[in-house]
């Protein structure tokens, strides 16, 4: 059954139930494009996001990208889950905020293929995730 979400506020309310991304990570939904299904989420970098080398932990990039993916492939579509994800962390975050932008490369009836790019607020392209999803 498709959950109809017609406004950004409805999307935020629905995805607030993604407790790890919202409560633990601190991620928030910034935007969603109903024509392209592109989603943008972000998180303010805090001390809790740092690893032992005092740089953003890789799991932060992955979780944020995965959250953007969840929104991009689920809003006003059949329930979808990721079956494969791969992330390349290309550069350390130098800014104070991370932004993930998810877009479908191909979204079929059963399978979807997505690219998620993660930037910091200074414009540095920090990571890229590719994912395959299945409609359930």
Secondary structure, 3 states (H helix, E strand, C coil): CCCCCCCHHHHHHHHCCCHHHHHHHCCEEEEECCCCCCEEEEEECCHHHECCCCCECHHHHHHHHHHHHHHHHHCCCCCEEEEEEEEEECCCCCCCEEEEEEEEEEECCCEEEEEEEEEECCCCEEEEEEEEEEEC
